Amino acid sequence: MEERMIKELCHDEAILSQRCEVATVEDESVAQDLIDTIKSLDDAGCLAANQIGITKKVCVYLDDAGEPHVLYNPRLVFGLGASKMEESCLTHEEITKSTRYIKCKVAFDVIVDGKMRERKQDFVGFEAQMVQHMIDHCLGKLV
């Protein structure tokens, strides 16, 4: 059994405000660190790699059943129903107001047979909000 690697959350704005680098198949261990870390936290729905101090475009979110989903290099394709929302963040103290789409299409990579493969998926509601929040983290936006 592989040892779990739970990382400390990063609150350093110098790291959190950097645009993250493109993730590669070599970043699969970063995804596992994110999964281990998010599962150790109470009330966490999503986590981006820069929130554990790694400036790579790797994110994980938990679905309604608590199962983790990894997105490498996520990018917003389009969104519908823009709305102002209040959000909290694991690495930012204040509640922030953000404009989020109620429904969005996101392109991202997954690792299949040791290679990056692009996927697209529609997200709605809270999952859409979480994915957009993580994309902002990848872009170095403090949210």
MODELLER restraints for C-alpha pairs under 7 A, 6 or more apart:
rsr = mdl.restraints
at = mdl.atoms
rsr.add(forms.Gaussian(group=physical.xy_distance, feature=features.Distance(at['CA:4:A'], at['CA:36:A']), mean=5.99, stdev=0.5))
rsr.add(forms.Gaussian(group=physical.xy_distance, feature=features.Distance(at['CA:5:A'], at['CA:33:A']), mean=5.38, stdev=0.5))
rsr.add(forms.Gaussian(group=physical.xy_distance, feature=features.Distance(at['CA:5:A'], at['CA:36:A']), mean=6.03, stdev=0.5))
rsr.add(forms.Gaussian(group=physical.xy_distance, feature=features.Distance(at['CA:6:A'], at['CA:33:A']), mean=6.23, stdev=0.5))
rsr.add(forms.Gaussian(group=physical.xy_distance, feature=features.Distance(at['CA:6:A'], at['CA:36:A']), mean=5.48, stdev=0.5))
rsr.add(forms.Gaussian(group=physical.xy_distance, feature=features.Distance(at['CA:6:A'], at['CA:37:A']), mean=4.46, stdev=0.5))
rsr.add(forms.Gaussian(group=physical.xy_distance, feature=features.Distance(at['CA:7:A'], at['CA:33:A']), mean=6.90, stdev=0.5))
rsr.add(forms.Gaussian(group=physical.xy_distance, feature=features.Distance(at['CA:7:A'], at['CA:37:A']), mean=5.81, stdev=0.5))
rsr.add(forms.Gaussian(group=physical.xy_distance, feature=features.Distance(at['CA:7:A'], at['CA:52:A']), mean=6.04, stdev=0.5))
rsr.add(forms.Gaussian(group=physical.xy_distance, feature=features.Distance(at['CA:8:A'], at['CA:52:A']), mean=6.04, stdev=0.5))
rsr.add(forms.Gaussian(group=physical.xy_distance, feature=features.Distance(at['CA:9:A'], at['CA:51:A']), mean=5.65, stdev=0.5))
rsr.add(forms.Gaussian(group=physical.xy_distance, feature=features.Distance(at['CA:9:A'], at['CA:52:A']), mean=4.88, stdev=0.5))
rsr.add(forms.Gaussian(group=physical.xy_distance, feature=features.Distance(at['CA:9:A'], at['CA:91:A']), mean=6.64, stdev=0.5))
rsr.add(forms.Gaussian(group=physical.xy_distance, feature=features.Distance(at['CA:10:A'], at['CA:51:A']), mean=5.06, stdev=0.5))
rsr.add(forms.Gaussian(group=physical.xy_distance, feature=features.Distance(at['CA:10:A'], at['CA:52:A']), mean=5.10, stdev=0.5))
rsr.add(forms.Gaussian(group=physical.xy_distance, feature=features.Distance(at['CA:10:A'], at['CA:53:A']), mean=5.47, stdev=0.5))
rsr.add(forms.Gaussian(group=physical.xy_distance, feature=features.Distance(at['CA:10:A'], at['CA:91:A']), mean=6.45, stdev=0.5))
rsr.add(forms.Gaussian(group=physical.xy_distance, feature=features.Distance(at['CA:11:A'], at['CA:91:A']), mean=5.25, stdev=0.5))
rsr.add(forms.Gaussian(group=physical.xy_distance, feature=features.Distance(at['CA:11:A'], at['CA:92:A']), mean=6.98, stdev=0.5))
rsr.add(forms.Gaussian(group=physical.xy_distance, feature=features.Distance(at['CA:15:A'], at['CA:50:A']), mean=6.75, stdev=0.5))
rsr.add(forms.Gaussian(group=physical.xy_distance, feature=features.Distance(at['CA:15:A'], at['CA:53:A']), mean=6.69, stdev=0.5))
rsr.add(forms.Gaussian(group=physical.xy_distance, feature=features.Distance(at['CA:16:A'], at['CA:50:A']), mean=5.86, stdev=0.5))
rsr.add(forms.Gaussian(group=physical.xy_distance, feature=features.Distance(at['CA:16:A'], at['CA:51:A']), mean=6.75, stdev=0.5))
rsr.add(forms.Gaussian(group=physical.xy_distance, feature=features.Distance(at['CA:16:A'], at['CA:140:A']), mean=5.80, stdev=0.5))
rsr.add(forms.Gaussian(group=physical.xy_distance, feature=features.Distance(at['CA:16:A'], at['CA:142:A']), mean=6.57, stdev=0.5))
rsr.add(forms.Gaussian(group=physical.xy_distance, feature=features.Distance(at['CA:17:A'], at['CA:140:A']), mean=4.04, stdev=0.5))
rsr.add(forms.Gaussian(group=physical.xy_distance, feature=features.Distance(at['CA:17:A'], at['CA:141:A']), mean=5.72, stdev=0.5))
rsr.add(forms.Gaussian(group=physical.xy_distance, feature=features.Distance(at['CA:17:A'], at['CA:142:A']), mean=6.02, stdev=0.5))
rsr.add(forms.Gaussian(group=physical.xy_distance, feature=features.Distance(at['CA:18:A'], at['CA:140:A']), mean=4.56, stdev=0.5))
rsr.add(forms.Gaussian(group=physical.xy_distance, feature=features.Distance(at['CA:19:A'], at['CA:138:A']), mean=6.00, stdev=0.5))
rsr.add(forms.Gaussian(group=physical.xy_distance, feature=features.Distance(at['CA:19:A'], at['CA:139:A']), mean=4.62, stdev=0.5))
rsr.add(forms.Gaussian(group=physical.xy_distance, feature=features.Distance(at['CA:19:A'], at['CA:140:A']), mean=4.42, stdev=0.5))
rsr.add(forms.Gaussian(group=physical.xy_distance, feature=features.Distance(at['CA:20:A'], at['CA:55:A']), mean=4.61, stdev=0.5))
rsr.add(forms.Gaussian(group=physical.xy_distance, feature=features.Distance(at['CA:20:A'], at['CA:56:A']), mean=4.79, stdev=0.5))
rsr.add(forms.Gaussian(group=physical.xy_distance, feature=features.Distance(at['CA:20:A'], at['CA:57:A']), mean=5.53, stdev=0.5))
rsr.add(forms.Gaussian(group=physical.xy_distance, feature=features.Distance(at['CA:20:A'], at['CA:138:A']), mean=5.16, stdev=0.5))
rsr.add(forms.Gaussian(group=physical.xy_distance, feature=features.Distance(at['CA:20:A'], at['CA:139:A']), mean=6.23, stdev=0.5))
rsr.add(forms.Gaussian(group=physical.xy_distance, feature=features.Distance(at['CA:20:A'], at['CA:140:A']), mean=6.75, stdev=0.5))
rsr.add(forms.Gaussian(group=physical.xy_distance, feature=features.Distance(at['CA:21:A'], at['CA:55:A']), mean=6.13, stdev=0.5))
rsr.add(forms.Gaussian(group=physical.xy_distance, feature=features.Distance(at['CA:21:A'], at['CA:56:A']), mean=4.71, stdev=0.5))
rsr.add(forms.Gaussian(group=physical.xy_distance, feature=features.Distance(at['CA:21:A'], at['CA:57:A']), mean=5.96, stdev=0.5))
rsr.add(forms.Gaussian(group=physical.xy_distance, feature=features.Distance(at['CA:22:A'], at['CA:56:A']), mean=5.99, stdev=0.5))
rsr.add(forms.Gaussian(group=physical.xy_distance, feature=features.Distance(at['CA:22:A'], at['CA:57:A']), mean=5.53, stdev=0.5))
rsr.add(forms.Gaussian(group=physical.xy_distance, feature=features.Distance(at['CA:22:A'], at['CA:73:A']), mean=6.13, stdev=0.5))
rsr.add(forms.Gaussian(group=physical.xy_distance, feature=features.Distance(at['CA:23:A'], at['CA:56:A']), mean=5.51, stdev=0.5))
rsr.add(forms.Gaussian(group=physical.xy_distance, feature=features.Distance(at['CA:23:A'], at['CA:57:A']), mean=5.28, stdev=0.5))
rsr.add(forms.Gaussian(group=physical.xy_distance, feature=features.Distance(at['CA:23:A'], at['CA:58:A']), mean=6.42, stdev=0.5))
rsr.add(forms.Gaussian(group=physical.xy_distance, feature=features.Distance(at['CA:23:A'], at['CA:72:A']), mean=6.13, stdev=0.5))
rsr.add(forms.Gaussian(group=physical.xy_distance, feature=features.Distance(at['CA:23:A'], at['CA:73:A']), mean=6.10, stdev=0.5))
rsr.add(forms.Gaussian(group=physical.xy_distance, feature=features.Distance(at['CA:25:A'], at['CA:111:A']), mean=6.55, stdev=0.5))
rsr.add(forms.Gaussian(group=physical.xy_distance, feature=features.Distance(at['CA:25:A'], at['CA:114:A']), mean=6.55, stdev=0.5))
rsr.add(forms.Gaussian(group=physical.xy_distance, feature=features.Distance(at['CA:25:A'], at['CA:115:A']), mean=6.40, stdev=0.5))
rsr.add(forms.Gaussian(group=physical.xy_distance, feature=features.Distance(at['CA:25:A'], at['CA:116:A']), mean=6.50, stdev=0.5))
rsr.add(forms.Gaussian(group=physical.xy_distance, feature=features.Distance(at['CA:31:A'], at['CA:58:A']), mean=6.39, stdev=0.5))
rsr.add(forms.Gaussian(group=physical.xy_distance, feature=features.Distance(at['CA:31:A'], at['CA:70:A']), mean=6.61, stdev=0.5))
rsr.add(forms.Gaussian(group=physical.xy_distance, feature=features.Distance(at['CA:34:A'], at['CA:47:A']), mean=6.75, stdev=0.5))
rsr.add(forms.Gaussian(group=physical.xy_distance, feature=features.Distance(at['CA:34:A'], at['CA:49:A']), mean=6.80, stdev=0.5))
rsr.add(forms.Gaussian(group=physical.xy_distance, feature=features.Distance(at['CA:34:A'], at['CA:60:A']), mean=6.50, stdev=0.5))
rsr.add(forms.Gaussian(group=physical.xy_distance, feature=features.Distance(at['CA:35:A'], at['CA:60:A']), mean=6.67, stdev=0.5))
rsr.add(forms.Gaussian(group=physical.xy_distance, feature=features.Distance(at['CA:35:A'], at['CA:68:A']), mean=6.54, stdev=0.5))
rsr.add(forms.Gaussian(group=physical.xy_distance, feature=features.Distance(at['CA:38:A'], at['CA:44:A']), mean=6.37, stdev=0.5))
rsr.add(forms.Gaussian(group=physical.xy_distance, feature=features.Distance(at['CA:38:A'], at['CA:47:A']), mean=6.72, stdev=0.5))
rsr.add(forms.Gaussian(group=physical.xy_distance, feature=features.Distance(at['CA:45:A'], at['CA:61:A']), mean=5.66, stdev=0.5))
rsr.add(forms.Gaussian(group=physical.xy_distance, feature=features.Distance(at['CA:45:A'], at['CA:62:A']), mean=5.42, stdev=0.5))
rsr.add(forms.Gaussian(group=physical.xy_distance, feature=features.Distance(at['CA:46:A'], at['CA:60:A']), mean=5.61, stdev=0.5))
rsr.add(forms.Gaussian(group=physical.xy_distance, feature=features.Distance(at['CA:46:A'], at['CA:61:A']), mean=4.05, stdev=0.5))
rsr.add(forms.Gaussian(group=physical.xy_distance, feature=features.Distance(at['CA:46:A'], at['CA:62:A']), mean=6.29, stdev=0.5))
rsr.add(forms.Gaussian(group=physical.xy_distance, feature=features.Distance(at['CA:46:A'], at['CA:130:A']), mean=6.25, stdev=0.5))
rsr.add(forms.Gaussian(group=physical.xy_distance, feature=features.Distance(at['CA:47:A'], at['CA:59:A']), mean=5.74, stdev=0.5))
rsr.add(forms.Gaussian(group=physical.xy_distance, feature=features.Distance(at['CA:47:A'], at['CA:60:A']), mean=5.45, stdev=0.5))
rsr.add(forms.Gaussian(group=physical.xy_distance, feature=features.Distance(at['CA:47:A'], at['CA:61:A']), mean=6.40, stdev=0.5))
rsr.add(forms.Gaussian(group=physical.xy_distance, feature=features.Distance(at['CA:47:A'], at['CA:134:A']), mean=6.76, stdev=0.5))
rsr.add(forms.Gaussian(group=physical.xy_distance, feature=features.Distance(at['CA:48:A'], at['CA:58:A']), mean=5.98, stdev=0.5))
rsr.add(forms.Gaussian(group=physical.xy_distance, feature=features.Distance(at['CA:48:A'], at['CA:59:A']), mean=4.27, stdev=0.5))
rsr.add(forms.Gaussian(group=physical.xy_distance, feature=features.Distance(at['CA:48:A'], at['CA:60:A']), mean=6.47, stdev=0.5))
rsr.add(forms.Gaussian(group=physical.xy_distance, feature=features.Distance(at['CA:48:A'], at['CA:134:A']), mean=5.71, stdev=0.5))
rsr.add(forms.Gaussian(group=physical.xy_distance, feature=features.Distance(at['CA:48:A'], at['CA:137:A']), mean=6.51, stdev=0.5))
rsr.add(forms.Gaussian(group=physical.xy_distance, feature=features.Distance(at['CA:49:A'], at['CA:55:A']), mean=6.21, stdev=0.5))
rsr.add(forms.Gaussian(group=physical.xy_distance, feature=features.Distance(at['CA:49:A'], at['CA:56:A']), mean=6.01, stdev=0.5))
rsr.add(forms.Gaussian(group=physical.xy_distance, feature=features.Distance(at['CA:49:A'], at['CA:57:A']), mean=6.71, stdev=0.5))
rsr.add(forms.Gaussian(group=physical.xy_distance, feature=features.Distance(at['CA:49:A'], at['CA:58:A']), mean=5.42, stdev=0.5))
rsr.add(forms.Gaussian(group=physical.xy_distance, feature=features.Distance(at['CA:49:A'], at['CA:59:A']), mean=6.04, stdev=0.5))
rsr.add(forms.Gaussian(group=physical.xy_distance, feature=features.Distance(at['CA:50:A'], at['CA:56:A']), mean=6.73, stdev=0.5))
rsr.add(forms.Gaussian(group=physical.xy_distance, feature=features.Distance(at['CA:51:A'], at['CA:91:A']), mean=6.53, stdev=0.5))
rsr.add(forms.Gaussian(group=physical.xy_distance, feature=features.Distance(at['CA:57:A'], at['CA:72:A']), mean=5.84, stdev=0.5))
rsr.add(forms.Gaussian(group=physical.xy_distance, feature=features.Distance(at['CA:57:A'], at['CA:73:A']), mean=4.87, stdev=0.5))
rsr.add(forms.Gaussian(group=physical.xy_distance, feature=features.Distance(at['CA:57:A'], at['CA:138:A']), mean=5.45, stdev=0.5))
rsr.add(forms.Gaussian(group=physical.xy_distance, feature=features.Distance(at['CA:58:A'], at['CA:71:A']), mean=5.97, stdev=0.5))
rsr.add(forms.Gaussian(group=physical.xy_distance, feature=features.Distance(at['CA:58:A'], at['CA:72:A']), mean=4.65, stdev=0.5))
rsr.add(forms.Gaussian(group=physical.xy_distance, feature=features.Distance(at['CA:58:A'], at['CA:73:A']), mean=6.24, stdev=0.5))
rsr.add(forms.Gaussian(group=physical.xy_distance, feature=features.Distance(at['CA:59:A'], at['CA:70:A']), mean=5.72, stdev=0.5))
rsr.add(forms.Gaussian(group=physical.xy_distance, feature=features.Distance(at['CA:59:A'], at['CA:71:A']), mean=5.20, stdev=0.5))
rsr.add(forms.Gaussian(group=physical.xy_distance, feature=features.Distance(at['CA:59:A'], at['CA:72:A']), mean=6.42, stdev=0.5))
rsr.add(forms.Gaussian(group=physical.xy_distance, feature=features.Distance(at['CA:59:A'], at['CA:134:A']), mean=6.51, stdev=0.5))
rsr.add(forms.Gaussian(group=physical.xy_distance, feature=features.Distance(at['CA:60:A'], at['CA:68:A']), mean=6.28, stdev=0.5))
rsr.add(forms.Gaussian(group=physical.xy_distance, feature=features.Distance(at['CA:60:A'], at['CA:69:A']), mean=5.38, stdev=0.5))
rsr.add(forms.Gaussian(group=physical.xy_distance, feature=features.Distance(at['CA:60:A'], at['CA:70:A']), mean=4.46, stdev=0.5))
rsr.add(forms.Gaussian(group=physical.xy_distance, feature=features.Distance(at['CA:60:A'], at['CA:71:A']), mean=6.14, stdev=0.5))
rsr.add(forms.Gaussian(group=physical.xy_distance, feature=features.Distance(at['CA:61:A'], at['CA:68:A']), mean=5.55, stdev=0.5))
rsr.add(forms.Gaussian(group=physical.xy_distance, feature=features.Distance(at['CA:61:A'], at['CA:69:A']), mean=5.44, stdev=0.5))
rsr.add(forms.Gaussian(group=physical.xy_distance, feature=features.Distance(at['CA:61:A'], at['CA:70:A']), mean=6.82, stdev=0.5))
rsr.add(forms.Gaussian(group=physical.xy_distance, feature=features.Distance(at['CA:62:A'], at['CA:68:A']), mean=4.48, stdev=0.5))
rsr.add(forms.Gaussian(group=physical.xy_distance, feature=features.Distance(at['CA:62:A'], at['CA:69:A']), mean=6.29, stdev=0.5))
rsr.add(forms.Gaussian(group=physical.xy_distance, feature=features.Distance(at['CA:71:A'], at['CA:108:A']), mean=5.80, stdev=0.5))
rsr.add(forms.Gaussian(group=physical.xy_distance, feature=features.Distance(at['CA:71:A'], at['CA:109:A']), mean=6.21, stdev=0.5))
rsr.add(forms.Gaussian(group=physical.xy_distance, feature=features.Distance(at['CA:71:A'], at['CA:110:A']), mean=6.51, stdev=0.5))
rsr.add(forms.Gaussian(group=physical.xy_distance, feature=features.Distance(at['CA:72:A'], at['CA:108:A']), mean=5.67, stdev=0.5))
rsr.add(forms.Gaussian(group=physical.xy_distance, feature=features.Distance(at['CA:72:A'], at['CA:109:A']), mean=4.82, stdev=0.5))
rsr.add(forms.Gaussian(group=physical.xy_distance, feature=features.Distance(at['CA:72:A'], at['CA:110:A']), mean=6.12, stdev=0.5))
rsr.add(forms.Gaussian(group=physical.xy_distance, feature=features.Distance(at['CA:73:A'], at['CA:108:A']), mean=5.36, stdev=0.5))
rsr.add(forms.Gaussian(group=physical.xy_distance, feature=features.Distance(at['CA:73:A'], at['CA:109:A']), mean=5.96, stdev=0.5))
rsr.add(forms.Gaussian(group=physical.xy_distance, feature=features.Distance(at['CA:74:A'], at['CA:106:A']), mean=6.56, stdev=0.5))
rsr.add(forms.Gaussian(group=physical.xy_distance, feature=features.Distance(at['CA:74:A'], at['CA:107:A']), mean=5.74, stdev=0.5))
rsr.add(forms.Gaussian(group=physical.xy_distance, feature=features.Distance(at['CA:74:A'], at['CA:108:A']), mean=4.21, stdev=0.5))
rsr.add(forms.Gaussian(group=physical.xy_distance, feature=features.Distance(at['CA:74:A'], at['CA:109:A']), mean=7.00, stdev=0.5))
rsr.add(forms.Gaussian(group=physical.xy_distance, feature=features.Distance(at['CA:74:A'], at['CA:135:A']), mean=6.20, stdev=0.5))
rsr.add(forms.Gaussian(group=physical.xy_distance, feature=features.Distance(at['CA:75:A'], at['CA:106:A']), mean=5.59, stdev=0.5))
rsr.add(forms.Gaussian(group=physical.xy_distance, feature=features.Distance(at['CA:75:A'], at['CA:107:A']), mean=5.36, stdev=0.5))
rsr.add(forms.Gaussian(group=physical.xy_distance, feature=features.Distance(at['CA:75:A'], at['CA:108:A']), mean=6.28, stdev=0.5))
rsr.add(forms.Gaussian(group=physical.xy_distance, feature=features.Distance(at['CA:75:A'], at['CA:135:A']), mean=6.44, stdev=0.5))
rsr.add(forms.Gaussian(group=physical.xy_distance, feature=features.Distance(at['CA:76:A'], at['CA:105:A']), mean=6.27, stdev=0.5))
rsr.add(forms.Gaussian(group=physical.xy_distance, feature=features.Distance(at['CA:76:A'], at['CA:106:A']), mean=4.61, stdev=0.5))
rsr.add(forms.Gaussian(group=physical.xy_distance, feature=features.Distance(at['CA:76:A'], at['CA:107:A']), mean=6.42, stdev=0.5))
rsr.add(forms.Gaussian(group=physical.xy_distance, feature=features.Distance(at['CA:77:A'], at['CA:105:A']), mean=5.35, stdev=0.5))
rsr.add(forms.Gaussian(group=physical.xy_distance, feature=features.Distance(at['CA:77:A'], at['CA:106:A']), mean=5.26, stdev=0.5))
rsr.add(forms.Gaussian(group=physical.xy_distance, feature=features.Distance(at['CA:77:A'], at['CA:107:A']), mean=6.35, stdev=0.5))
rsr.add(forms.Gaussian(group=physical.xy_distance, feature=features.Distance(at['CA:78:A'], at['CA:104:A']), mean=5.66, stdev=0.5))
rsr.add(forms.Gaussian(group=physical.xy_distance, feature=features.Distance(at['CA:78:A'], at['CA:105:A']), mean=5.44, stdev=0.5))
rsr.add(forms.Gaussian(group=physical.xy_distance, feature=features.Distance(at['CA:79:A'], at['CA:101:A']), mean=5.35, stdev=0.5))
rsr.add(forms.Gaussian(group=physical.xy_distance, feature=features.Distance(at['CA:79:A'], at['CA:103:A']), mean=5.71, stdev=0.5))
rsr.add(forms.Gaussian(group=physical.xy_distance, feature=features.Distance(at['CA:79:A'], at['CA:104:A']), mean=4.08, stdev=0.5))
rsr.add(forms.Gaussian(group=physical.xy_distance, feature=features.Distance(at['CA:79:A'], at['CA:105:A']), mean=6.35, stdev=0.5))
rsr.add(forms.Gaussian(group=physical.xy_distance, feature=features.Distance(at['CA:80:A'], at['CA:101:A']), mean=5.45, stdev=0.5))
rsr.add(forms.Gaussian(group=physical.xy_distance, feature=features.Distance(at['CA:80:A'], at['CA:102:A']), mean=6.21, stdev=0.5))
rsr.add(forms.Gaussian(group=physical.xy_distance, feature=features.Distance(at['CA:80:A'], at['CA:103:A']), mean=5.26, stdev=0.5))
rsr.add(forms.Gaussian(group=physical.xy_distance, feature=features.Distance(at['CA:80:A'], at['CA:104:A']), mean=6.18, stdev=0.5))
rsr.add(forms.Gaussian(group=physical.xy_distance, feature=features.Distance(at['CA:81:A'], at['CA:101:A']), mean=5.20, stdev=0.5))
rsr.add(forms.Gaussian(group=physical.xy_distance, feature=features.Distance(at['CA:81:A'], at['CA:102:A']), mean=5.26, stdev=0.5))
rsr.add(forms.Gaussian(group=physical.xy_distance, feature=features.Distance(at['CA:81:A'], at['CA:103:A']), mean=6.66, stdev=0.5))
rsr.add(forms.Gaussian(group=physical.xy_distance, feature=features.Distance(at['CA:82:A'], at['CA:99:A']), mean=6.25, stdev=0.5))
rsr.add(forms.Gaussian(group=physical.xy_distance, feature=features.Distance(at['CA:82:A'], at['CA:100:A']), mean=5.40, stdev=0.5))
rsr.add(forms.Gaussian(group=physical.xy_distance, feature=features.Distance(at['CA:82:A'], at['CA:101:A']), mean=4.28, stdev=0.5))
rsr.add(forms.Gaussian(group=physical.xy_distance, feature=features.Distance(at['CA:82:A'], at['CA:102:A']), mean=6.36, stdev=0.5))
rsr.add(forms.Gaussian(group=physical.xy_distance, feature=features.Distance(at['CA:83:A'], at['CA:99:A']), mean=5.34, stdev=0.5))
rsr.add(forms.Gaussian(group=physical.xy_distance, feature=features.Distance(at['CA:83:A'], at['CA:100:A']), mean=5.46, stdev=0.5))
rsr.add(forms.Gaussian(group=physical.xy_distance, feature=features.Distance(at['CA:83:A'], at['CA:101:A']), mean=6.16, stdev=0.5))
rsr.add(forms.Gaussian(group=physical.xy_distance, feature=features.Distance(at['CA:84:A'], at['CA:97:A']), mean=6.47, stdev=0.5))
rsr.add(forms.Gaussian(group=physical.xy_distance, feature=features.Distance(at['CA:84:A'], at['CA:98:A']), mean=5.57, stdev=0.5))
rsr.add(forms.Gaussian(group=physical.xy_distance, feature=features.Distance(at['CA:84:A'], at['CA:99:A']), mean=4.42, stdev=0.5))
rsr.add(forms.Gaussian(group=physical.xy_distance, feature=features.Distance(at['CA:84:A'], at['CA:100:A']), mean=6.36, stdev=0.5))
rsr.add(forms.Gaussian(group=physical.xy_distance, feature=features.Distance(at['CA:85:A'], at['CA:97:A']), mean=5.45, stdev=0.5))
rsr.add(forms.Gaussian(group=physical.xy_distance, feature=features.Distance(at['CA:85:A'], at['CA:98:A']), mean=5.36, stdev=0.5))
rsr.add(forms.Gaussian(group=physical.xy_distance, feature=features.Distance(at['CA:85:A'], at['CA:99:A']), mean=6.12, stdev=0.5))
rsr.add(forms.Gaussian(group=physical.xy_distance, feature=features.Distance(at['CA:85:A'], at['CA:100:A']), mean=6.78, stdev=0.5))
rsr.add(forms.Gaussian(group=physical.xy_distance, feature=features.Distance(at['CA:86:A'], at['CA:95:A']), mean=6.41, stdev=0.5))
rsr.add(forms.Gaussian(group=physical.xy_distance, feature=features.Distance(at['CA:86:A'], at['CA:96:A']), mean=5.53, stdev=0.5))
rsr.add(forms.Gaussian(group=physical.xy_distance, feature=features.Distance(at['CA:86:A'], at['CA:97:A']), mean=4.48, stdev=0.5))
rsr.add(forms.Gaussian(group=physical.xy_distance, feature=features.Distance(at['CA:86:A'], at['CA:98:A']), mean=6.32, stdev=0.5))
rsr.add(forms.Gaussian(group=physical.xy_distance, feature=features.Distance(at['CA:87:A'], at['CA:95:A']), mean=5.56, stdev=0.5))
rsr.add(forms.Gaussian(group=physical.xy_distance, feature=features.Distance(at['CA:87:A'], at['CA:96:A']), mean=5.31, stdev=0.5))
rsr.add(forms.Gaussian(group=physical.xy_distance, feature=features.Distance(at['CA:87:A'], at['CA:97:A']), mean=6.23, stdev=0.5))
rsr.add(forms.Gaussian(group=physical.xy_distance, feature=features.Distance(at['CA:88:A'], at['CA:94:A']), mean=6.96, stdev=0.5))
rsr.add(forms.Gaussian(group=physical.xy_distance, feature=features.Distance(at['CA:88:A'], at['CA:95:A']), mean=4.86, stdev=0.5))
rsr.add(forms.Gaussian(group=physical.xy_distance, feature=features.Distance(at['CA:88:A'], at['CA:96:A']), mean=6.50, stdev=0.5))
rsr.add(forms.Gaussian(group=physical.xy_distance, feature=features.Distance(at['CA:89:A'], at['CA:143:A']), mean=6.70, stdev=0.5))
rsr.add(forms.Gaussian(group=physical.xy_distance, feature=features.Distance(at['CA:92:A'], at['CA:143:A']), mean=6.86, stdev=0.5))
rsr.add(forms.Gaussian(group=physical.xy_distance, feature=features.Distance(at['CA:96:A'], at['CA:143:A']), mean=6.60, stdev=0.5))
rsr.add(forms.Gaussian(group=physical.xy_distance, feature=features.Distance(at['CA:100:A'], at['CA:129:A']), mean=6.16, stdev=0.5))
rsr.add(forms.Gaussian(group=physical.xy_distance, feature=features.Distance(at['CA:102:A'], at['CA:124:A']), mean=5.74, stdev=0.5))
rsr.add(forms.Gaussian(group=physical.xy_distance, feature=features.Distance(at['CA:102:A'], at['CA:125:A']), mean=5.34, stdev=0.5))
rsr.add(forms.Gaussian(group=physical.xy_distance, feature=features.Distance(at['CA:102:A'], at['CA:128:A']), mean=6.44, stdev=0.5))
rsr.add(forms.Gaussian(group=physical.xy_distance, feature=features.Distance(at['CA:103:A'], at['CA:123:A']), mean=5.69, stdev=0.5))
rsr.add(forms.Gaussian(group=physical.xy_distance, feature=features.Distance(at['CA:103:A'], at['CA:124:A']), mean=4.38, stdev=0.5))
rsr.add(forms.Gaussian(group=physical.xy_distance, feature=features.Distance(at['CA:103:A'], at['CA:125:A']), mean=6.53, stdev=0.5))
rsr.add(forms.Gaussian(group=physical.xy_distance, feature=features.Distance(at['CA:103:A'], at['CA:128:A']), mean=6.04, stdev=0.5))
rsr.add(forms.Gaussian(group=physical.xy_distance, feature=features.Distance(at['CA:104:A'], at['CA:122:A']), mean=5.65, stdev=0.5))
rsr.add(forms.Gaussian(group=physical.xy_distance, feature=features.Distance(at['CA:104:A'], at['CA:123:A']), mean=5.39, stdev=0.5))
rsr.add(forms.Gaussian(group=physical.xy_distance, feature=features.Distance(at['CA:104:A'], at['CA:124:A']), mean=6.57, stdev=0.5))
rsr.add(forms.Gaussian(group=physical.xy_distance, feature=features.Distance(at['CA:104:A'], at['CA:128:A']), mean=6.18, stdev=0.5))
rsr.add(forms.Gaussian(group=physical.xy_distance, feature=features.Distance(at['CA:105:A'], at['CA:120:A']), mean=6.78, stdev=0.5))
rsr.add(forms.Gaussian(group=physical.xy_distance, feature=features.Distance(at['CA:105:A'], at['CA:121:A']), mean=5.59, stdev=0.5))
rsr.add(forms.Gaussian(group=physical.xy_distance, feature=features.Distance(at['CA:105:A'], at['CA:122:A']), mean=4.38, stdev=0.5))
rsr.add(forms.Gaussian(group=physical.xy_distance, feature=features.Distance(at['CA:105:A'], at['CA:123:A']), mean=6.28, stdev=0.5))
rsr.add(forms.Gaussian(group=physical.xy_distance, feature=features.Distance(at['CA:106:A'], at['CA:120:A']), mean=5.56, stdev=0.5))
rsr.add(forms.Gaussian(group=physical.xy_distance, feature=features.Distance(at['CA:106:A'], at['CA:121:A']), mean=5.52, stdev=0.5))
rsr.add(forms.Gaussian(group=physical.xy_distance, feature=features.Distance(at['CA:106:A'], at['CA:122:A']), mean=6.42, stdev=0.5))
rsr.add(forms.Gaussian(group=physical.xy_distance, feature=features.Distance(at['CA:107:A'], at['CA:118:A']), mean=6.80, stdev=0.5))
rsr.add(forms.Gaussian(group=physical.xy_distance, feature=features.Distance(at['CA:107:A'], at['CA:119:A']), mean=5.70, stdev=0.5))
rsr.add(forms.Gaussian(group=physical.xy_distance, feature=features.Distance(at['CA:107:A'], at['CA:120:A']), mean=4.33, stdev=0.5))
rsr.add(forms.Gaussian(group=physical.xy_distance, feature=features.Distance(at['CA:107:A'], at['CA:121:A']), mean=6.63, stdev=0.5))
rsr.add(forms.Gaussian(group=physical.xy_distance, feature=features.Distance(at['CA:108:A'], at['CA:118:A']), mean=5.62, stdev=0.5))
rsr.add(forms.Gaussian(group=physical.xy_distance, feature=features.Distance(at['CA:108:A'], at['CA:119:A']), mean=5.48, stdev=0.5))
rsr.add(forms.Gaussian(group=physical.xy_distance, feature=features.Distance(at['CA:108:A'], at['CA:120:A']), mean=6.32, stdev=0.5))
rsr.add(forms.Gaussian(group=physical.xy_distance, feature=features.Distance(at['CA:109:A'], at['CA:116:A']), mean=5.84, stdev=0.5))
rsr.add(forms.Gaussian(group=physical.xy_distance, feature=features.Distance(at['CA:109:A'], at['CA:117:A']), mean=5.26, stdev=0.5))
rsr.add(forms.Gaussian(group=physical.xy_distance, feature=features.Distance(at['CA:109:A'], at['CA:118:A']), mean=4.37, stdev=0.5))
rsr.add(forms.Gaussian(group=physical.xy_distance, feature=features.Distance(at['CA:109:A'], at['CA:119:A']), mean=5.86, stdev=0.5))
rsr.add(forms.Gaussian(group=physical.xy_distance, feature=features.Distance(at['CA:110:A'], at['CA:116:A']), mean=5.60, stdev=0.5))
rsr.add(forms.Gaussian(group=physical.xy_distance, feature=features.Distance(at['CA:110:A'], at['CA:117:A']), mean=5.39, stdev=0.5))
rsr.add(forms.Gaussian(group=physical.xy_distance, feature=features.Distance(at['CA:110:A'], at['CA:118:A']), mean=6.44, stdev=0.5))
rsr.add(forms.Gaussian(group=physical.xy_distance, feature=features.Distance(at['CA:111:A'], at['CA:117:A']), mean=6.16, stdev=0.5))
